[in-house]
Amino acid sequence: YTAINEALSDVQTKSRLDVPDHLKDAHYKGAEALGHGVDYVYPHNYENDWYPQQYLPDKLVDTKYFQPKGNSKYEQQLKDVNEKLKRRQRDGQ
């Protein structure tokens, strides 16, 4: 709930939150010349359907919305997966 509200607030209050070029639509003529879709990696072809590429706009790269405390068994599992993905992103794996 908190993470979603923080993300929505950023979308509503921060200007020019551009989608990274590699995530932009690339099905039309001229898209490659604009850099759209170039170097995109389909994450579902990788372990856990995830690949370490930038998904957030440049202005939000270091923003952390999801901050689980691990107060329950389920939340601890979410926290563990989140930390694993953050390590993989940091290490480029």
MOPAC internal coordinates of N, CA, C and O (Angstrom, degrees):
PM7 1SCF
backbone

  N    0.0000 0     0.00 0     0.00 0    0    0    0
  C    1.4507 1     0.00 0     0.00 0    1    0    0
  C    1.5282 1   110.51 1     0.00 0    2    1    0
  O    1.2310 1   120.76 1   128.17 1    3    2    1
  N    1.3204 1   116.14 1   -51.83 1    3    2    1
  C    1.4654 1   121.10 1  -178.88 1    5    3    2
  C    1.5211 1   111.01 1   -62.57 1    6    5    3
  O    1.2310 1   120.56 1   135.35 1    7    6    5
  N    1.3262 1   116.54 1   -44.65 1    7    6    5
  C    1.4649 1   120.84 1  -179.20 1    9    7    6
  C    1.5195 1   111.33 1   -61.79 1   10    9    7
  O    1.2310 1   120.51 1   136.99 1   11   10    9
  N    1.3125 1   116.64 1   -43.01 1   11   10    9
  C    1.4705 1   120.37 1   179.56 1   13   11   10
  C    1.5244 1   110.20 1   -64.15 1   14   13   11
  O    1.2310 1   120.13 1   135.92 1   15   14   13
  N    1.3195 1   117.36 1   -44.08 1   15   14   13
  C    1.4642 1   120.22 1   179.15 1   17   15   14
  C    1.5276 1   111.98 1   -62.89 1   18   17   15
  O    1.2310 1   120.23 1   140.60 1   19   18   17
  N    1.3274 1   117.17 1   -39.40 1   19   18   17
  C    1.4646 1   120.28 1   178.25 1   21   19   18
  C    1.5310 1   110.69 1   -66.10 1   22   21   19
  O    1.2310 1   120.41 1   138.28 1   23   22   21
  N    1.3224 1   116.82 1   -41.72 1   23   22   21
  C    1.4683 1   120.57 1   178.45 1   25   23   22
  C    1.5257 1   110.50 1   -64.12 1   26   25   23
  O    1.2310 1   120.26 1   135.22 1   27   26   25
  N    1.3174 1   117.12 1   -44.78 1   27   26   25
  C    1.4632 1   120.68 1   178.44 1   29   27   26
  C    1.5328 1   111.29 1   -61.64 1   30   29   27
  O    1.2310 1   120.59 1   140.61 1   31   30   29
  N    1.3099 1   116.47 1   -39.39 1   31   30   29
  C    1.4604 1   120.46 1   178.07 1   33   31   30
  C    1.5293 1   110.52 1   -62.18 1   34   33   31
  O    1.2310 1   120.16 1   137.50 1   35   34   33
  N    1.3247 1   117.30 1   -42.50 1   35   34   33
  C    1.4606 1   120.12 1   178.20 1   37   35   34
  C    1.5246 1   111.49 1   -62.96 1   38   37   35
  O    1.2310 1   120.45 1   139.03 1   39   38   37
  N    1.3169 1   116.75 1   -40.97 1   39   38   37
  C    1.4609 1   120.60 1   179.05 1   41   39   38
  C    1.5321 1   110.46 1   -62.82 1   42   41   39
  O    1.2310 1   120.86 1   141.53 1   43   42   41
  N    1.3141 1   115.96 1   -38.47 1   43   42   41
  C    1.4636 1   120.29 1  -176.58 1   45   43   42
  C    1.5260 1   113.50 1   -80.62 1   46   45   43
  O    1.2310 1   119.68 1   152.97 1   47   46   45
  N    1.3377 1   118.22 1   -27.03 1   47   46   45
  C    1.4682 1   119.82 1  -172.25 1   49   47   46
  C    1.5225 1   114.80 1  -110.14 1   50   49   47
  O    1.2310 1   119.48 1   159.49 1   51   50   49
  N    1.3068 1   118.59 1   -20.51 1   51   50   49
  C    1.4593 1   119.75 1  -178.34 1   53   51   50
  C    1.5199 1   109.56 1   -96.02 1   54   53   51
  O    1.2310 1   121.25 1   -43.52 1   55   54   53
  N    1.2968 1   115.21 1   136.48 1   55   54   53
  C    1.4606 1   119.29 1  -178.28 1   57   55   54
  C    1.5225 1   111.36 1   -89.74 1   58   57   55
  O    1.2310 1   121.68 1   -28.05 1   59   58   57
  N    1.3270 1   114.40 1   151.95 1   59   58   57
  C    1.4638 1   122.84 1   174.44 1   61   59   58
  C    1.5238 1   113.68 1    53.40 1   62   61   59
  O    1.2310 1   120.57 1  -119.34 1   63   62   61
  N    1.2986 1   116.51 1    60.66 1   63   62   61
  C    1.4576 1   121.54 1   174.99 1   65   63   62
  C    1.5250 1   108.11 1   -94.45 1   66   65   63
  O    1.2310 1   120.64 1   -99.15 1   67   66   65
  N    1.3230 1   116.37 1    80.85 1   67   66   65
  C    1.4528 1   121.62 1  -176.56 1   69   67   66
  C    1.5263 1   112.30 1   -75.45 1   70   69   67
  O    1.2310 1   121.14 1   -42.20 1   71   70   69
  N    1.3038 1   115.43 1   137.80 1   71   70   69
  C    1.4600 1   122.19 1   172.73 1   73   71   70
  C    1.5288 1   107.21 1   -65.70 1   74   73   71
  O    1.2310 1   119.61 1   -43.48 1   75   74   73
  N    1.3384 1   118.35 1   136.52 1   75   74   73
  C    1.4652 1   119.34 1   177.07 1   77   75   74
  C    1.5336 1   110.60 1   -55.84 1   78   77   75
  O    1.2310 1   120.53 1   -38.75 1   79   78   77
  N    1.3344 1   116.60 1   141.25 1   79   78   77
  C    1.4673 1   121.67 1  -174.76 1   81   79   78
  C    1.5211 1   113.04 1   -54.97 1   82   81   79
  O    1.2310 1   119.79 1   141.62 1   83   82   81
  N    1.3283 1   118.01 1   -38.38 1   83   82   81
  C    1.4673 1   118.91 1  -176.92 1   85   83   82
  C    1.5347 1   112.40 1   -67.52 1   86   85   83
  O    1.2310 1   120.03 1   163.31 1   87   86   85
  N    1.3384 1   117.55 1   -16.69 1   87   86   85
  C    1.4602 1   121.09 1   178.22 1   89   87   86
  C    1.5329 1   112.95 1   -94.74 1   90   89   87
  O    1.2310 1   120.38 1   171.43 1   91   90   89
  N    1.3171 1   116.87 1    -8.57 1   91   90   89
  C    1.4654 1   120.16 1  -177.13 1   93   91   90
  C    1.5311 1   111.44 1   -75.26 1   94   93   91
  O    1.2310 1   121.49 1   -26.86 1   95   94   93
  N    1.3154 1   114.76 1   153.14 1   95   94   93
  C    1.4577 1   123.33 1  -179.99 1   97   95   94
  C    1.5278 1   110.33 1   -52.19 1   98   97   95
  O    1.2310 1   120.65 1   -48.51 1   99   98   97
  N    1.3296 1   116.36 1   131.49 1   99   98   97
  C    1.4669 1   120.74 1  -176.07 1  101   99   98
  C    1.5210 1   112.36 1  -127.72 1  102  101   99
  O    1.2310 1   119.73 1  -161.02 1  103  102  101
  N    1.3151 1   118.13 1    18.98 1  103  102  101
  C    1.4678 1   119.92 1  -174.38 1  105  103  102
  C    1.5297 1   113.67 1   -85.31 1  106  105  103
  O    1.2310 1   119.29 1   173.48 1  107  106  105
  N    1.3123 1   118.96 1    -6.52 1  107  106  105
  C    1.4551 1   121.10 1  -174.62 1  109  107  106
  C    1.5338 1   111.36 1  -106.82 1  110  109  107
  O    1.2310 1   121.36 1   -21.85 1  111  110  109
  N    1.3045 1   115.01 1   158.15 1  111  110  109
  C    1.4664 1   121.49 1   179.23 1  113  111  110
  C    1.5360 1   109.16 1   -63.20 1  114  113  111
  O    1.2310 1   120.81 1   -48.03 1  115  114  113
  N    1.2998 1   116.07 1   131.97 1  115  114  113
  C    1.4502 1   121.42 1   179.37 1  117  115  114
  C    1.5167 1   114.10 1    96.09 1  118  117  115
  O    1.2310 1   119.70 1   170.28 1  119  118  117
  N    1.3286 1   118.18 1    -9.72 1  119  118  117
  C    1.4625 1   121.10 1  -178.75 1  121  119  118
  C    1.5272 1   111.45 1   -62.69 1  122  121  119
  O    1.2310 1   120.90 1   137.98 1  123  122  121
  N    1.3257 1   115.89 1   -42.02 1  123  122  121
  C    1.4667 1   119.42 1  -178.35 1  125  123  122
  C    1.5317 1   110.80 1   -62.54 1  126  125  123
  O    1.2310 1   120.15 1   141.05 1  127  126  125
  N    1.3098 1   117.32 1   -38.95 1  127  126  125
  C    1.4721 1   121.16 1   178.87 1  129  127  126
  C    1.5312 1   111.03 1   -62.18 1  130  129  127
  O    1.2310 1   120.55 1   152.49 1  131  130  129
  N    1.3245 1   116.56 1   -27.51 1  131  130  129
  C    1.4658 1   121.62 1   177.38 1  133  131  130
  C    1.5286 1   112.09 1   -86.25 1  134  133  131
  O    1.2310 1   120.74 1   172.64 1  135  134  133
  N    1.3383 1   116.19 1    -7.36 1  135  134  133
  C    1.4597 1   120.79 1  -177.54 1  137  135  134
  C    1.5136 1   113.57 1    86.34 1  138  137  135
  O    1.2310 1   120.37 1  -173.92 1  139  138  137
  N    1.3223 1   116.89 1     6.08 1  139  138  137
  C    1.4600 1   120.80 1  -178.12 1  141  139  138
  C    1.5242 1   110.67 1   -74.27 1  142  141  139
  O    1.2310 1   121.01 1   -54.03 1  143  142  141
  N    1.3233 1   115.68 1   125.97 1  143  142  141
  C    1.4572 1   121.01 1   178.21 1  145  143  142
  C    1.5191 1   114.57 1    80.36 1  146  145  143
  O    1.2310 1   119.95 1   171.52 1  147  146  145
  N    1.3254 1   117.70 1    -8.48 1  147  146  145
  C    1.4652 1   121.38 1  -179.03 1  149  147  146
  C    1.5263 1   109.09 1   -68.54 1  150  149  147
  O    1.2310 1   120.71 1   -48.07 1  151  150  149
  N    1.3072 1   116.25 1   131.93 1  151  150  149
  C    1.4766 1   124.38 1   179.79 1  153  151  150
  C    1.5332 1   113.55 1    68.27 1  154  153  151
  O    1.2310 1   119.79 1  -165.59 1  155  154  153
  N    1.3194 1   118.00 1    14.41 1  155  154  153
  C    1.4624 1   120.07 1   174.98 1  157  155  154
  C    1.5155 1   109.29 1   -67.73 1  158  157  155
  O    1.2310 1   120.82 1   -41.64 1  159  158  157
  N    1.3185 1   116.03 1   138.36 1  159  158  157
  C    1.4542 1   122.10 1   176.92 1  161  159  158
  C    1.5234 1   107.63 1  -117.87 1  162  161  159
  O    1.2310 1   120.88 1   -53.29 1  163  162  161
  N    1.3211 1   115.92 1   126.71 1  163  162  161
  C    1.4717 1   121.07 1   179.76 1  165  163  162
  C    1.5314 1   108.36 1   -75.43 1  166  165  163
  O    1.2310 1   119.62 1   -72.41 1  167  166  165
  N    1.3375 1   118.32 1   107.59 1  167  166  165
  C    1.4609 1   121.00 1  -172.46 1  169  167  166
  C    1.5270 1   114.80 1   -64.76 1  170  169  167
  O    1.2310 1   120.08 1   156.58 1  171  170  169
  N    1.3312 1   117.45 1   -23.42 1  171  170  169
  C    1.4637 1   119.84 1  -176.52 1  173  171  170
  C    1.5243 1   112.46 1   -73.43 1  174  173  171
  O    1.2310 1   120.37 1   173.92 1  175  174  173
  N    1.3301 1   116.89 1    -6.08 1  175  174  173
  C    1.4573 1   120.73 1   174.20 1  177  175  174
  C    1.5224 1   112.04 1   -88.18 1  178  177  175
  O    1.2310 1   120.18 1  -175.48 1  179  178  177
  N    1.3242 1   117.26 1     4.52 1  179  178  177
  C    1.4579 1   122.32 1  -175.05 1  181  179  178
  C    1.5271 1   110.56 1  -123.00 1  182  181  179
  O    1.2310 1   121.94 1   -14.74 1  183  182  181
  N    1.3246 1   113.90 1   165.26 1  183  182  181
  C    1.4702 1   121.18 1  -179.71 1  185  183  182
  C    1.5223 1   110.32 1   -52.86 1  186  185  183
  O    1.2310 1   120.98 1   -45.71 1  187  186  185
  N    1.2989 1   115.73 1   134.29 1  187  186  185
  C    1.4706 1   123.59 1   179.87 1  189  187  186
  C    1.5257 1   113.43 1    60.25 1  190  189  187
  O    1.2310 1   120.65 1  -159.66 1  191  190  189
  N    1.3511 1   116.37 1    20.34 1  191  190  189
  C    1.4646 1   121.37 1   178.38 1  193  191  190
  C    1.5258 1   112.34 1    54.81 1  194  193  191
  O    1.2310 1   121.22 1  -139.42 1  195  194  193
  N    1.3144 1   115.26 1    40.58 1  195  194  193
  C    1.4627 1   120.45 1  -175.76 1  197  195  194
  C    1.5212 1   109.79 1  -143.06 1  198  197  195
  O    1.2310 1   120.26 1   -36.90 1  199  198  197
  N    1.3271 1   117.11 1   143.10 1  199  198  197
  C    1.4548 1   122.91 1   177.48 1  201  199  198
  C    1.5317 1   107.93 1  -140.28 1  202  201  199
  O    1.2310 1   119.85 1   -40.22 1  203  202  201
  N    1.3330 1   117.90 1   139.78 1  203  202  201
  C    1.4702 1   120.24 1  -176.11 1  205  203  202
  C    1.5261 1   113.11 1   -76.07 1  206  205  203
  O    1.2310 1   120.74 1   -99.28 1  207  206  205
  N    1.3133 1   116.20 1    80.72 1  207  206  205
  C    1.4559 1   120.91 1   174.43 1  209  207  206
  C    1.5226 1   107.65 1  -128.15 1  210  209  207
  O    1.2310 1   120.30 1   -17.67 1  211  210  209
  N    1.2942 1   117.04 1   162.33 1  211  210  209
  C    1.4575 1   120.60 1  -178.65 1  213  211  210
  C    1.5187 1   109.76 1   -73.95 1  214  213  211
  O    1.2310 1   121.10 1   -54.68 1  215  214  213
  N    1.3218 1   115.49 1   125.32 1  215  214  213
  C    1.4563 1   121.09 1   178.78 1  217  215  214
  C    1.5266 1   112.07 1  -109.07 1  218  217  215
  O    1.2310 1   119.82 1   154.38 1  219  218  217
  N    1.3177 1   117.96 1   -25.62 1  219  218  217
  C    1.4597 1   121.75 1  -178.53 1  221  219  218
  C    1.5236 1   111.05 1   -92.16 1  222  221  219
  O    1.2310 1   120.36 1   -23.91 1  223  222  221
  N    1.3309 1   116.93 1   156.09 1  223  222  221
  C    1.4665 1   120.25 1   172.76 1  225  223  222
  C    1.5346 1   110.05 1   -59.01 1  226  225  223
  O    1.2310 1   120.56 1   -25.30 1  227  226  225
  N    1.3290 1   116.54 1   154.70 1  227  226  225
  C    1.4706 1   121.03 1  -177.81 1  229  227  226
  C    1.5263 1   112.53 1   -51.22 1  230  229  227
  O    1.2310 1   120.20 1   138.44 1  231  230  229
  N    1.3286 1   117.22 1   -41.56 1  231  230  229
  C    1.4732 1   121.20 1  -177.35 1  233  231  230
  C    1.5346 1   113.22 1   -66.72 1  234  233  231
  O    1.2310 1   120.37 1   165.39 1  235  234  233
  N    1.3293 1   116.90 1   -14.61 1  235  234  233
  C    1.4676 1   119.98 1  -176.67 1  237  235  234
  C    1.5296 1   113.27 1  -115.28 1  238  237  235
  O    1.2310 1   120.00 1  -172.64 1  239  238  237
  N    1.3176 1   117.61 1     7.36 1  239  238  237
  C    1.4662 1   121.12 1  -173.03 1  241  239  238
  C    1.5253 1   113.09 1   -52.73 1  242  241  239
  O    1.2310 1   119.53 1   137.27 1  243  242  241
  N    1.3084 1   118.49 1   -42.73 1  243  242  241
  C    1.4646 1   120.42 1  -177.22 1  245  243  242
  C    1.5326 1   113.43 1   -94.86 1  246  245  243
  O    1.2310 1   120.47 1  -170.25 1  247  246  245
  N    1.3209 1   116.70 1     9.75 1  247  246  245
  C    1.4653 1   121.16 1  -179.65 1  249  247  246
  C    1.5219 1   109.43 1   -76.41 1  250  249  247
  O    1.2310 1   121.31 1   -43.14 1  251  250  249
  N    1.3216 1   115.10 1   136.86 1  251  250  249
  C    1.4638 1   120.92 1   178.64 1  253  251  250
  C    1.5244 1   108.21 1  -118.97 1  254  253  251
  O    1.2310 1   121.42 1   -69.83 1  255  254  253
  N    1.3227 1   114.89 1   110.17 1  255  254  253
  C    1.4628 1   119.74 1   178.98 1  257  255  254
  C    1.5256 1   111.23 1   -92.26 1  258  257  255
  O    1.2310 1   120.81 1   134.66 1  259  258  257
  N    1.3032 1   116.05 1   -45.34 1  259  258  257
  C    1.4652 1   121.07 1  -176.18 1  261  259  258
  C    1.5209 1   108.91 1   -87.32 1  262  261  259
  O    1.2310 1   120.58 1   -64.66 1  263  262  261
  N    1.3284 1   116.50 1   115.34 1  263  262  261
  C    1.4566 1   121.64 1  -178.47 1  265  263  262
  C    1.5281 1   110.07 1  -133.48 1  266  265  263
  O    1.2310 1   120.82 1  -106.18 1  267  266  265
  N    1.3274 1   116.04 1    73.82 1  267  266  265
  C    1.4648 1   119.48 1  -177.83 1  269  267  266
  C    1.5244 1   111.58 1   -68.49 1  270  269  267
  O    1.2310 1   121.23 1   -34.75 1  271  270  269
  N    1.3095 1   115.25 1   145.25 1  271  270  269
  C    1.4630 1   120.73 1   179.98 1  273  271  270
  C    1.5264 1   111.76 1   -94.40 1  274  273  271
  O    1.2310 1   120.39 1   156.47 1  275  274  273
  N    1.3223 1   116.85 1   -23.53 1  275  274  273
  C    1.4617 1   119.66 1  -178.56 1  277  275  274
  C    1.5213 1   112.86 1    82.26 1  278  277  275
  O    1.2310 1   120.40 1  -150.03 1  279  278  277
  N    1.3257 1   116.84 1    29.97 1  279  278  277
  C    1.4650 1   120.88 1  -176.95 1  281  279  278
  C    1.5226 1   114.33 1   -74.00 1  282  281  279
  O    1.2310 1   119.86 1   161.37 1  283  282  281
  N    1.2998 1   117.87 1   -18.63 1  283  282  281
  C    1.4600 1   121.18 1   177.35 1  285  283  282
  C    1.5238 1   108.18 1  -128.17 1  286  285  283
  O    1.2310 1   120.84 1   -10.71 1  287  286  285
  N    1.3114 1   115.99 1   169.29 1  287  286  285
  C    1.4553 1   120.10 1   178.82 1  289  287  286
  C    1.5302 1   110.63 1   -60.21 1  290  289  287
  O    1.2310 1   120.59 1   136.66 1  291  290  289
  N    1.3221 1   116.48 1   -43.34 1  291  290  289
  C    1.4657 1   121.45 1   179.70 1  293  291  290
  C    1.5266 1   110.89 1   -64.54 1  294  293  291
  O    1.2310 1   120.58 1   132.86 1  295  294  293
  N    1.3357 1   116.49 1   -47.14 1  295  294  293
  C    1.4584 1   119.77 1  -179.72 1  297  295  294
  C    1.5319 1   110.84 1   -64.76 1  298  297  295
  O    1.2310 1   119.88 1   146.52 1  299  298  297
  N    1.3107 1   117.84 1   -33.48 1  299  298  297
  C    1.4659 1   120.63 1   176.97 1  301  299  298
  C    1.5304 1   110.30 1   -65.05 1  302  301  299
  O    1.2310 1   120.62 1   140.89 1  303  302  301
  N    1.3286 1   116.42 1   -39.11 1  303  302  301
  C    1.4636 1   119.71 1   177.02 1  305  303  302
  C    1.5309 1   110.67 1   -63.77 1  306  305  303
  O    1.2310 1   120.21 1   137.51 1  307  306  305
  N    1.3270 1   117.20 1   -42.49 1  307  306  305
  C    1.4600 1   121.10 1   177.33 1  309  307  306
  C    1.5287 1   110.66 1   -62.35 1  310  309  307
  O    1.2310 1   121.17 1   138.73 1  311  310  309
  N    1.3129 1   115.38 1   -41.27 1  311  310  309
  C    1.4681 1   120.54 1   178.80 1  313  311  310
  C    1.5266 1   110.60 1   -62.75 1  314  313  311
  O    1.2310 1   120.17 1   136.97 1  315  314  313
  N    1.3250 1   117.29 1   -43.03 1  315  314  313
  C    1.4641 1   121.62 1  -179.95 1  317  315  314
  C    1.5290 1   111.45 1   -62.95 1  318  317  315
  O    1.2310 1   120.58 1   135.18 1  319  318  317
  N    1.3207 1   116.50 1   -44.82 1  319  318  317
  C    1.4698 1   120.25 1   178.69 1  321  319  318
  C    1.5262 1   109.77 1   -64.56 1  322  321  319
  O    1.2310 1   120.15 1   136.13 1  323  322  321
  N    1.3190 1   117.33 1   -43.87 1  323  322  321
  C    1.4641 1   121.52 1   179.29 1  325  323  322
  C    1.5326 1   110.74 1   -59.03 1  326  325  323
  O    1.2310 1   120.01 1   135.41 1  327  326  325
  N    1.3172 1   117.59 1   -44.59 1  327  326  325
  C    1.4652 1   120.84 1   179.81 1  329  327  326
  C    1.5278 1   111.16 1   -66.33 1  330  329  327
  O    1.2310 1   120.25 1   141.56 1  331  330  329
  N    1.3146 1   117.12 1   -38.44 1  331  330  329
  C    1.4637 1   120.84 1   177.77 1  333  331  330
  C    1.5308 1   110.39 1   -62.30 1  334  333  331
  O    1.2310 1   120.39 1   134.90 1  335  334  333
  N    1.3189 1   116.87 1   -45.10 1  335  334  333
  C    1.4645 1   120.69 1   179.50 1  337  335  334
  C    1.5279 1   111.69 1   -65.85 1  338  337  335
  O    1.2310 1   120.28 1   142.42 1  339  338  337
  N    1.3250 1   117.07 1   -37.58 1  339  338  337
  C    1.4667 1   120.07 1   177.50 1  341  339  338
  C    1.5288 1   110.64 1   -63.66 1  342  341  339
  O    1.2310 1   120.48 1   138.85 1  343  342  341
  N    1.3477 1   116.68 1   -41.15 1  343  342  341
  C    1.4684 1   120.29 1   176.92 1  345  343  342
  C    1.5173 1   111.03 1   -62.75 1  346  345  343
  O    1.2310 1   120.42 1   135.58 1  347  346  345
  N    1.3472 1   116.81 1   -44.42 1  347  346  345
  C    1.4595 1   120.82 1   179.26 1  349  347  346
  C    1.5230 1   111.33 1   -62.91 1  350  349  347
  O    1.2310 1   120.41 1   140.92 1  351  350  349
  N    1.3302 1   116.81 1   -39.08 1  351  350  349
  C    1.4664 1   120.44 1   178.07 1  353  351  350
  C    1.5387 1   109.32 1   -64.37 1  354  353  351
  O    1.2310 1   120.68 1   133.89 1  355  354  353
  N    1.3141 1   116.30 1   -46.11 1  355  354  353
  C    1.4695 1   121.58 1  -179.14 1  357  355  354
  C    1.5294 1   110.93 1   -61.67 1  358  357  355
  O    1.2310 1   120.51 1   138.48 1  359  358  357
  N    1.3389 1   116.64 1   -41.52 1  359  358  357
  C    1.4642 1   121.86 1  -176.07 1  361  359  358
  C    1.5339 1   112.83 1   -86.94 1  362  361  359
  O    1.2310 1   120.45 1   175.86 1  363  362  361
  N    1.3450 1   116.75 1    -4.14 1  363  362  361
  C    1.4518 1   120.74 1   178.89 1  365  363  362
  C    1.5153 1   113.61 1    69.31 1  366  365  363
  O    1.2310 1   120.51 1  -145.80 1  367  366  365
  N    1.3269 1   116.63 1    34.20 1  367  366  365
  C    1.4731 1   121.02 1  -179.19 1  369  367  366
  C    1.5069 1   111.34 1  -109.73 1  370  369  367
  O    1.2310 1   120.10 1   180.00 1  371  370  369

